[in-house]
Amino acid sequence: MKITVIGRGKVGGGLADRWEQAGHTVTRVGRDGGDSSDADVVLVAVPSGQIAAALGKVYGLAGKVAIDATNPFAGRDETFESLSHEVKSIIGGPVAKAFNTNFADLYDQINEQRVRPSNLYASEDGARAATEQLIRDAGYDPVYVGGLDQAGALEDHLAGLEATIARSGLGRFFYRYAKPGELKRPKGRSSRARPRVAPYRHPGLSVLRMVDQAPPAPPRTTPSLSIVKVAPAPRSGS
Ligand SMILES: NC(=O)c1ccc[n+]([C@@H]2O[C@H](COP(=O)([O-])OP(=O)(O)OC[C@H]3O[C@@H](n4cnc5c(N)ncnc54)[C@H](OP(=O)(O)O)[C@@H]3O)[C@@H](O)[C@H]2O)c1
């Protein structure tokens, strides 16, 4: 895909890097503007109060598929239902809201995660396929939340609950929405942590051998609290 990224900061620059690594051709546009005529998709990643100014300096935008990643931390034009609707009013093509609920500081840790983090997005039908592909190519799994009427909810979600969670101690975080079953352990791994204790001797008690199939652990010299069942110690000689 040919992508024009408007805004060369953490989000724009970070996603441009990841998309290039995935094989896309990316043009990075800053305050001087540029030409997006050959773009298949345009990413808007500037402070919310700069949307109109930034897009106003880019040629060839009309009718393009746009992904809006902005959040309302730098003001917003309240005449629009959401920041994505403002983007839509300027570009005119199908628009999606995506990447606004994912922390850019963590882009370089996506590949290290055990499962793909989720990426909530709202989209008009004409932008869905491209947005889903670019979410995947950035390393996330897309989670569709509905049409562009949900864009404001995603903006509020980030500015509200997610910011509160981050401030309350978790810091920047990944999240994962999963259908029941998706988070199941791989076959062969028990869902219950079975006690893994070796027999040990104690005056008057002996601990029954474990039922676990795992290889026996080395003998312990101190008793653990993982005693599962007790029986009288056999008398010597019997
Ligand atoms: N950081 C995050 O984790 C995160 C996550 C999701 C969404 N967002 C949202 O994504 C947007 C970008 O955030 P960011 O973290 O990437 O911010 P950032 O690192 O500060 O980058 C913003 C970029 O926008 C450029 N810019 C500002 N005004 C412009 C204009 N009039 N024309 C063209 N470019 C302009 C800036 O250029 P200069 O360098 O020349 O100032 C800068 O390169 C914001 O709306 C933010 O709320 C951020």
The ligand as an ORCA input file, in Angstrom:
! r2SCAN-3c Opt
* xyz 0 1
  N       1.463      9.505     21.896
  C       0.537      8.567     21.978
  O       0.711      7.541     22.669
  C      -0.742      8.716     21.222
  C      -1.541      7.577     21.084
  C      -2.694      7.647     20.348
  C      -3.065      8.837     19.751
  N      -2.291      9.945     19.916
  C      -2.764     11.173     19.234
  O      -2.080     11.222     17.970
  C      -1.767     12.566     17.618
  C      -0.273     12.711     17.512
  O       0.310     12.379     18.737
  P       1.880     12.189     18.903
  O       2.072     11.547     20.212
  O       2.471     11.598     17.683
  O       2.345     13.709     19.025
  P       3.780     14.296     18.760
  O       4.823     13.268     19.003
  O       3.844     15.585     19.492
  O       3.757     14.578     17.189
  C       2.844     15.459     16.619
  C       3.349     15.777     15.251
  O       2.407     16.623     14.624
  C       3.127     17.649     13.961
  N       2.323     18.828     13.754
  C       1.865     19.706     14.659
  N       1.151     20.673     14.052
  C       1.179     20.389     12.731
  C       0.665     21.015     11.569
  N      -0.063     22.136     11.639
  N       0.930     20.458     10.375
  C       1.632     19.313     10.272
  N       2.166     18.685     11.323
  C       1.937     19.219     12.538
  C       4.294     17.927     14.884
  O       5.302     18.594     14.155
  P       6.466     19.398     14.916
  O       7.403     18.312     15.373
  O       7.007     20.264     13.870
  O       5.827     20.123     16.058
  C       4.694     16.514     15.279
  O       5.568     15.921     14.362
  C      -2.384     13.417     18.730
  O      -3.678     13.811     18.351
  C      -2.426     12.472     19.919
  O      -3.444     12.837     20.856
  C      -1.147      9.901     20.632
*
